[in-house]
Amino acid sequence: MPASPPPVQDAVIIAAGRGTRMRPSTRVVPKEFLPNFDRPLIHSTIEEAIACGASRIVVVTSDRSRPFLERYFAPLDNEERADPKMAALRTLLERVTVTWVEQPVAMGTGNATLYARDAVEDRPFLLMLPDVVFPGDPPGVGLSAAHARLGGSVISVSPVTRDAFDRYGLVDGERVEDGIVRLRGISEKPGTDYVPSGGGEVAPGINGRYLLQPGIFAAIEEIQRRGKTVKGEINLTDAMVLLGETEPFFALTYDGPQIDSGHPAGYLAASVATALTRPDVGPALREELRSLLG
């Protein structure tokens, strides 16, 4: 039996947004450092990357988030190493290398991704947006398996209902096998009047997890050269469609739970959902919630 291909080793995390949906908290604290229960969102995202096999983490920062990164991921002092509450961070620092590059001006996810080019070189990589929290099995595991089998780039999509068509990039493609389509086009947050190619009230929406081939960098540069922007930002979706014209590019359906933590109600729900998965605090929290909800 042939050996299984190694998992993708590089993960790029975008931590350069302004967090406008979470104001006023993000006036002081970058959204990636708001706590997901008892650790920052970016810490949870790196733990997810580790679960998907990554050992090299590149964080794309802004001038606001970089000081937080430098302090949080600094080596632990002796007192911190002895503190059991720091065990999760200690384990993280032992298992991965975390480096960062700065996006000087906020110009969208496409432009931010371009700054990771030198770090990942010519290797495929996971791209992750910390806004989205997955309480169950992470999508990246399925992306790596699909990439190993089919090659090319693979992005994760989830079923999106019509009322949310204005919040997601919606994928159109040709079915390859159950749960996988070959990318044909993406409609970026088209609105509730959008009609999916297959009709109906549900469409596959991009959920913030991507496995990308390094050809994406040239595609982003080409989109920038063309001057194609939306409100001054370079959409990653435009570059993915362009790359899909010359390389295999797939979308894989993810059926597990996911929560958008980038707005106040979703942020609270994500933190609660994360805590409920923890055996050390989940049972006690369930009792607290029962009491609160009557």
C-alpha positions in Angstrom: 0.0 0.0 0.0 1.5 3.4 -1.0 2.3 5.7 1.9 -0.1 8.6 2.6 1.2 11.9 1.3 2.5 14.3 4.0 0.0 16.9 5.2 0.5 20.5 4.1 3.1 22.0 6.4 2.5 25.8 5.9 -0.5 27.8 7.1 -1.1 31.5 6.5 -3.4 33.4 8.8 -4.7 36.8 7.9 -4.7 39.1 11.0 -4.6 42.5 9.3 -8.3 43.5 9.2 -9.8 46.5 11.0 -12.5 44.6 12.8 -15.2 47.2 12.1 -18.0 44.8 12.9 -16.7 44.4 16.5 -16.3 48.1 17.4 -15.9 49.6 19.9 -13.8 46.7 21.3 -11.5 46.6 18.3 -10.7 50.3 18.7 -8.2 49.0 21.3 -7.7 45.3 20.7 -7.3 43.8 17.3 -10.1 41.3 16.6 -7.8 38.4 16.3 -6.8 38.9 20.0 -10.3 39.0 21.4 -10.7 35.9 23.5 -12.3 32.7 22.2 -13.3 31.6 25.6 -9.9 31.6 27.4 -7.4 32.2 24.6 -7.2 34.7 21.7 -8.9 33.8 18.4 -5.6 33.6 16.6 -4.4 31.1 19.2 -7.4 28.9 18.4 -6.8 29.3 14.7 -3.2 28.1 15.1 -4.3 25.1 17.2 -6.7 24.3 14.3 -3.7 24.6 11.8 -1.7 22.2 14.0 -4.7 19.7 13.9 -4.5 19.9 10.1 -0.8 19.0 10.1 0.8 22.4 9.8 4.1 23.1 11.6 5.0 26.5 10.0 2.7 29.4 10.7 2.8 32.7 8.9 0.7 35.5 10.2 -0.1 38.5 8.0 -0.4 41.5 10.4 -1.2 45.2 10.4 0.7 47.8 12.4 -2.0 47.4 15.1 -1.8 43.6 15.5 1.9 43.2 15.3 2.8 44.4 18.8 0.2 42.0 20.2 1.7 39.1 18.2 5.2 39.9 19.3 4.2 39.9 23.0 1.8 36.9 22.9 4.2 34.6 21.0 7.3 35.6 22.9 9.1 32.9 24.8 7.6 32.1 28.2 9.5 33.3 31.3 10.0 30.9 34.2 6.9 31.9 36.1 4.8 31.5 33.0 6.2 28.0 32.2 5.2 26.8 35.7 1.7 28.2 35.4 -0.8 25.4 34.3 -3.0 28.0 32.7 -0.2 28.6 30.2 0.1 24.9 29.2 -1.8 25.4 25.9 0.4 28.2 24.8 3.5 26.4 25.9 2.5 23.4 23.8 1.7 25.6 20.8 5.1 27.3 20.9 6.8 23.9 21.1 5.0 22.5 18.1 5.1 25.3 15.5 7.2 28.2 14.4 5.2 31.4 14.2 6.5 34.2 12.0 4.8 37.3 10.7 4.8 39.8 7.9 3.1 43.1 7.8 0.5 44.4 5.3 1.3 48.2 5.3 -2.1 49.2 4.0 -5.4 47.4 4.4 -6.3 46.4 0.8 -8.2 43.2 1.3 -7.6 39.5 1.7 -6.1 39.1 -1.7 -3.4 41.7 -1.2 -2.8 40.5 2.4 -2.2 36.9 1.1 0.5 38.2 -1.3 2.7 39.3 1.6 3.1 35.6 2.6 4.8 34.7 -0.7 8.4 34.7 0.4 7.6 32.7 3.5 5.8 29.8 1.8 8.0 29.9 -1.3 6.7 27.4 -3.8 4.8 25.1 -1.5 1.0 24.7 -1.2 -0.4 26.2 2.0 -3.5 26.5 4.1 -5.0 30.0 4.2 -7.1 30.7 7.3 -9.3 33.6 8.5 -9.6 33.7 12.3 -13.2 35.2 12.1 -14.6 31.7 11.4 -14.6 29.2 14.3 -15.2 25.5 13.7 -16.2 23.7 17.0 -16.0 20.3 15.3 -13.4 18.6 13.0 -11.5 21.3 11.1 -12.1 21.6 7.3 -8.4 21.6 6.6 -8.1 17.9 7.1 -10.6 17.3 4.3 -8.9 19.9 2.1 -5.5 18.1 2.5 -7.0 14.8 1.6 -8.8 16.2 -1.5 -5.6 17.9 -2.6 -3.6 14.7 -2.2 -6.1 12.9 -4.3 -7.0 15.5 -7.0 -4.1 17.9 -6.9 -4.6 21.6 -7.5 -6.1 24.1 -5.0 -9.1 23.2 -2.9 -11.3 25.6 -0.9 -13.9 24.7 1.8 -17.5 25.7 1.2 -20.6 25.3 3.4 -24.3 25.4 2.4 -25.6 29.0 2.6 -29.3 29.9 2.6 -30.6 32.8 0.6 -30.9 35.2 3.6 -27.0 35.0 3.9 -26.2 35.4 0.2 -25.0 38.9 0.8 -22.4 37.7 3.3 -20.5 35.0 1.4 -18.6 34.3 -1.8 -20.8 31.8 -3.6 -19.2 29.1 -5.7 -20.4 27.9 -9.1 -18.8 24.7 -10.5 -19.1 21.3 -12.2 -19.6 18.3 -10.0 -16.5 16.0 -9.8 -17.8 13.6 -7.1 -20.0 13.8 -4.1 -19.2 17.0 -2.2 -16.6 18.2 -4.7 -17.0 20.6 -7.7 -14.4 22.0 -10.0 -14.5 25.8 -9.7 -16.1 27.7 -12.5 -16.9 31.0 -10.9 -17.4 32.9 -7.7 -20.0 35.6 -7.0 -18.7 37.7 -4.1 -21.5 38.6 -1.7 -24.0 38.9 -4.5 -27.1 39.6 -2.4 -30.4 37.9 -1.8 -31.6 38.2 -5.4 -28.8 35.9 -6.6 -30.0 32.8 -8.5 -27.6 29.8 -8.0 -26.8 27.9 -11.2 -28.7 24.9 -10.0 -31.6 27.0 -8.8 -33.0 26.7 -5.3 -32.5 28.6 -2.0 -29.1 27.2 -1.0 -25.7 27.8 -2.5 -22.1 26.7 -1.5 -20.5 29.6 0.3 -16.7 30.0 1.0 -16.2 29.5 4.8 -12.7 31.0 5.3 -10.5 27.9 4.8 -8.4 27.4 1.7 -5.7 25.1 0.5 -3.9 27.1 -2.3 -1.1 26.3 -4.7 1.6 29.0 -4.9 0.3 30.0 -8.4 -2.2 32.1 -6.4 0.4 34.8 -5.9 0.9 35.4 -9.6 -2.9 35.5 -10.0 -3.2 38.1 -7.2 -0.6 40.2 -8.9 -2.4 40.0 -12.2 -5.7 41.1 -10.5 -3.8 44.1 -9.0 -2.2 44.9 -12.3 -5.6 45.1 -13.9 -6.7 47.5 -11.2 -9.7 45.3 -10.2 -10.7 46.4 -6.8 -13.9 46.5 -4.7 -14.0 49.5 -2.4 -10.2 49.8 -2.8 -9.6 46.2 -1.8 -8.2 43.2 -3.8 -10.6 40.3 -3.6 -9.0 36.9 -3.2 -12.0 35.4 -5.0 -11.1 37.2 -8.2 -7.6 35.7 -8.1 -8.9 32.2 -7.4 -11.2 32.3 -10.4 -8.3 33.5 -12.5 -6.0 30.7 -11.2 -8.8 28.2 -11.9 -8.6 29.0 -15.6 -5.1 27.5 -15.8 -4.9 25.0 -12.9 -7.2 22.5 -11.3 -9.2 24.3 -8.6 -11.9 22.5 -6.5 -14.4 23.3 -3.8 -15.1 20.8 -1.1 -18.3 20.8 0.9 -17.9 21.0 4.7 -21.0 19.9 6.7 -19.7 20.5 10.2 -20.7 23.3 12.5 -19.2 26.8 11.9 -19.7 30.2 13.5 -18.8 33.6 12.2 -17.3 35.3 15.2 -16.7 38.6 13.4 -19.9 40.2 14.8 -21.0 40.5 18.4 -23.7 37.7 18.5 -21.6 35.3 16.5 -18.5 36.1 18.7 -20.4 35.2 21.9 -21.8 32.0 20.3 -18.3 30.9 19.1 -16.8 31.4 22.6 -19.6 29.4 24.2 -19.4 26.7 21.6 -15.6 26.4 22.0 -16.0 26.2 25.8 -18.7 23.5 25.5 -16.2 21.2 23.6 -13.8 21.4 26.6 -14.1 18.5 29.0 -12.6 20.6 31.9 -15.3 23.3 31.7 -18.0 22.1 29.3 -20.2 20.3 31.9 -20.1 23.2 34.4 -20.9 25.7 31.6 -23.9 23.6 30.5 -25.3 23.9 34.0 -24.7 27.6 34.1 -26.5 28.0 30.7 -29.5 26.0 31.9 -29.8 28.3 34.9 -29.5 31.4 32.8 -32.0 30.2 30.2 -34.5 28.9 32.8 
